[in-house]
Amino acid sequence: MGALRQATATAAPSEQASVAAAFFSITYLGGSIPVITVGLLATALPLTTAVPLFAAAIALALLTALARPTGRADPQRRADDRESRRRGHRGLTDTPS
């Protein structure tokens, strides 16, 4: 399991068990939630409608997530923002205080 090895390698030794538990929990949810959701949809709709509807909902959610800005593009601005908040200022600042 390369992904598990990579995830636990970045954690401190005292946190590796927690990281592995989170990894398996997320993996389990990632496999079960789609099955349960499509099963619930299939009780009200034909399966040939439920599966494409679920796929479209997931695609829309992913496109929405990709369209949202993350703020990770400018690490210096985030550092300046943290420093500004530490000093008690509010909001983003373009000029040093």
GUVOFI-776220 format. One line per 4 residues: their letters; for each residue x, y, z of N, C-alpha, C. Coordinates in Angstrom, 1 decimal. Atoms other than C-alpha are relative to their C-alpha. Example, Ala and Ser with C-alpha at 12.3 -4.5 7.8 and 13.67 -1.06 7.14 Angstrom:
# GUVOFI-776220
AS> 0.9/-1.2/0.0/12.3/-4.5/7.8/0.9/1.2/0.0 | -0.9/-1.1/0.0/13.7/-1.1/7.1/-0.8/1.1/0.8
This chain:
# GUVOFI-776220
MGAL> 0.8/-1.2/0.0/0.0/0.0/0.0/0.9/1.2/0.0 | -0.9/-1.2/0.1/2.1/2.9/-1.3/-0.6/1.2/0.6 | 0.6/-1.3/-0.5/-0.4/5.6/-0.4/0.0/0.0/1.5 | 0.0/0.1/-1.4/-0.6/4.4/3.2/1.4/0.3/0.5
RQAT> -1.4/-0.2/-0.3/3.2/4.3/3.4/0.4/1.4/-0.1 | -0.3/-1.4/0.2/3.5/7.8/2.0/-0.7/0.9/1.0 | 0.8/-0.8/-1.0/0.8/9.2/4.4/0.6/-0.1/1.3 | -0.6/0.2/-1.4/2.4/7.7/7.5/1.4/0.5/0.0
ATAA> -1.4/-0.4/0.0/5.9/8.6/6.4/0.1/1.5/0.3 | -0.1/-1.4/-0.3/5.1/12.3/6.7/-0.4/0.4/1.4 | 0.4/-0.3/-1.4/3.7/12.0/10.2/1.1/-0.3/1.0 | -0.9/0.3/-1.1/5.6/12.0/13.4/-0.3/-1.4/0.5
PSEQ> 0.2/1.4/-0.5/6.2/8.5/14.9/-1.2/-0.2/0.9 | 1.1/0.1/-1.0/3.7/9.2/17.7/-1.4/0.2/-0.7 | 1.3/-0.3/0.7/1.0/10.2/15.1/-0.3/-1.0/-1.1 | 0.2/0.8/1.1/1.4/7.4/12.6/-1.2/-0.9/0.1
ASVA> 1.2/0.8/-0.2/-1.3/5.2/14.1/-1.3/0.8/-0.3 | 1.1/-0.9/0.2/-3.7/8.1/14.0/-0.2/0.3/-1.5 | 0.0/-0.3/1.4/-2.8/8.9/10.4/-0.5/-1.3/-0.8 | 0.4/1.2/0.6/-3.3/5.2/9.4/-1.5/-0.2/0.2
AAFF> 1.4/0.2/-0.3/-6.7/5.1/11.1/-0.8/1.0/-0.8 | 0.7/-1.0/0.9/-7.8/8.3/9.3/0.0/-0.4/-1.4 | -0.2/0.4/1.4/-6.5/6.9/6.0/-1.1/-1.1/-0.3 | 1.0/1.1/0.2/-8.6/3.7/6.4/-1.4/0.4/0.2
SITY> 1.4/-0.5/-0.1/-11.7/5.6/7.6/-0.4/0.7/-1.3 | 0.4/-0.7/1.2/-11.6/7.9/4.6/-0.1/-0.9/-1.2 | 0.1/1.0/1.0/-11.0/5.0/2.3/-1.3/-0.8/0.0 | 1.2/0.7/-0.2/-13.9/3.1/3.7/-1.2/0.9/-0.4
LGGS> 1.1/-0.9/0.4/-16.2/6.2/3.4/0.0/0.2/-1.5 | -0.1/-0.2/1.4/-15.0/6.8/-0.1/-0.6/-1.1/-0.8 | 0.6/1.2/0.7/-16.1/3.3/-1.1/-1.5/-0.2/0.3 | 1.3/0.3/-0.4/-19.3/3.1/0.9/-1.1/1.1/-0.3
IPVI> 0.9/-1.1/0.2/-20.9/6.5/0.5/-0.6/0.0/-1.4 | 0.7/0.0/1.3/-21.4/6.3/-3.3/-0.9/-1.2/-0.1 | 0.9/1.1/0.1/-22.9/2.8/-3.0/-1.3/0.2/0.8 | 1.2/-0.3/-0.7/-25.3/3.8/-0.3/-0.9/1.1/-0.6
TVGL> 0.8/-1.1/0.7/-26.3/7.0/-2.1/-0.7/-0.5/-1.2 | 0.6/0.5/1.2/-26.9/5.3/-5.4/-1.1/-1.0/0.4 | 1.0/0.9/-0.5/-28.8/2.6/-3.5/-1.3/0.7/0.4 | 1.2/-0.8/-0.4/-31.1/5.2/-1.9/-0.7/0.6/-1.1
LATA> 0.6/-0.6/1.2/-31.6/7.0/-5.2/-0.8/-1.0/-0.8 | 0.6/1.0/0.8/-32.4/3.7/-6.8/-1.4/-0.5/0.6 | 1.3/0.4/-0.6/-35.3/3.1/-4.4/-1.1/0.9/-0.5 | 1.0/-0.9/0.5/-37.1/6.2/-5.8/0.1/0.1/-1.6
LPLT> -0.2/-0.2/1.5/-35.7/6.2/-9.4/0.5/-1.3/-0.6 | -0.6/1.1/0.6/-34.7/3.6/-11.9/1.6/0.1/0.1 | -1.5/0.0/-0.2/-31.0/2.5/-11.5/0.6/0.7/-1.2 | -0.6/-0.6/1.2/-30.3/3.7/-15.1/-0.1/1.6/0.1
TAVP> 0.1/-1.4/-0.3/-31.3/7.2/-13.8/0.8/0.4/1.2 | -0.7/-0.3/-1.3/-29.8/7.0/-10.3/1.5/0.2/-0.2 | -1.4/0.0/0.1/-26.3/6.3/-11.4/0.5/1.2/-0.8 | -0.4/-1.2/0.7/-26.0/9.1/-14.0/-0.2/1.3/0.9
LFAA> 0.3/-1.1/-0.9/-27.6/11.5/-11.5/1.0/0.2/1.1 | -1.1/0.0/-1.0/-25.1/10.6/-8.8/1.3/0.5/-0.6 | -1.3/-0.3/0.7/-22.2/10.9/-11.3/0.0/1.5/-0.3 | 0.1/-1.5/0.3/-23.5/14.4/-12.4/0.2/0.8/1.3
AIAL> -0.1/-0.7/-1.3/-23.8/15.5/-8.7/1.5/0.0/0.4 | -1.4/0.0/-0.4/-20.2/14.4/-8.0/0.8/0.9/-1.0 | -0.7/-0.9/0.9/-18.9/16.1/-11.2/-0.2/1.4/0.3 | 0.3/-1.4/-0.4/-20.7/19.3/-10.2/0.8/0.4/1.2
ALLT> -0.7/-0.3/-1.3/-19.2/19.1/-6.7/1.5/0.2/-0.3 | -1.4/-0.1/0.3/-15.7/18.6/-8.1/0.3/1.2/-0.8 | -0.2/-1.2/0.7/-16.0/21.4/-10.6/-0.1/1.2/0.8 | 0.1/-1.1/-0.9/-17.2/23.7/-7.9/1.2/0.1/0.9
ALAR> -1.2/0.0/-0.8/-14.3/22.7/-5.7/1.2/0.5/-0.8 | -1.2/-0.4/0.8/-11.8/23.3/-8.5/-0.1/1.5/-0.4 | 0.2/-1.4/0.3/-13.3/26.7/-9.3/0.2/1.0/1.2 | -0.1/-0.9/-1.2/-13.0/28.0/-5.7/1.5/0.3/0.1
PTGR> -1.4/-0.3/-0.3/-9.8/29.9/-5.0/0.4/-0.6/1.4 | -0.5/0.6/-1.3/-7.7/28.2/-2.3/0.8/0.9/0.8 | -0.8/-0.9/-0.8/-5.5/31.1/-1.3/1.4/-0.5/0.1 | -1.4/0.6/-0.1/-2.4/28.9/-1.7/0.9/0.5/-1.1
ADPQ> -0.9/-0.4/1.1/-1.1/30.7/-4.8/1.1/1.0/0.5 | -1.0/-1.0/-0.5/0.7/33.4/-2.7/0.3/-0.2/1.4 | -0.4/0.2/-1.4/2.4/32.1/0.4/0.4/1.2/0.8 | -0.5/-1.2/-0.7/4.0/35.4/1.2/-1.2/0.9/0.5
RRAD> 1.1/-0.8/-0.4/0.6/37.1/1.3/-0.7/-0.6/1.2 | 0.6/0.7/-1.2/-0.7/34.4/3.7/0.9/0.3/1.2 | -0.9/-0.3/-1.1/2.4/35.0/5.9/-0.2/1.4/0.5 | 0.2/-1.4/-0.4/1.8/38.8/5.8/-1.3/0.1/0.7
DRES> 1.4/0.0/-0.6/-1.9/38.1/6.7/0.1/-0.5/1.4 | -0.1/0.5/-1.4/-0.9/36.0/9.7/0.7/1.0/0.9 | -0.8/-1.0/-0.8/1.6/38.6/10.9/-0.9/1.2/0.3 | 0.9/-1.1/-0.2/-1.1/41.3/10.5/-1.0/-0.4/1.1
RRRG> 1.0/0.4/-1.1/-3.6/39.3/12.6/0.7/-0.1/1.3 | -0.7/0.1/-1.3/-0.9/38.6/15.2/0.2/1.4/0.6 | -0.2/-1.4/-0.5/-0.4/42.4/15.5/-1.4/0.6/0.4 | 1.3/-0.6/-0.4/-4.2/42.9/16.0/-0.7/0.7/-1.2
HRGL> 0.7/-0.7/1.1/-5.1/44.2/12.5/-1.0/-1.0/-0.6 | 1.0/0.8/0.6/-8.1/42.9/10.6/0.1/0.1/-1.5 | 0.1/0.0/1.4/-8.4/41.9/7.0/1.4/-0.1/-0.7 | -1.2/0.0/0.8/-5.9/41.7/4.2/0.7/1.3/-0.1
TDTP> -0.7/-1.2/0.1/-3.2/44.3/4.0/1.0/-0.1/-1.2 | -1.0/0.0/1.1/-1.2/45.3/0.9/1.2/0.8/0.4 | -1.2/-0.8/-0.4/1.1/47.7/2.7/0.4/-0.4/1.4 | -0.4/0.3/-1.4/3.1/47.1/5.8/-0.5/1.0/1.0
S> 0.5/-0.9/-1.0/1.8/48.6/9.0/1.1/0.7/0.7
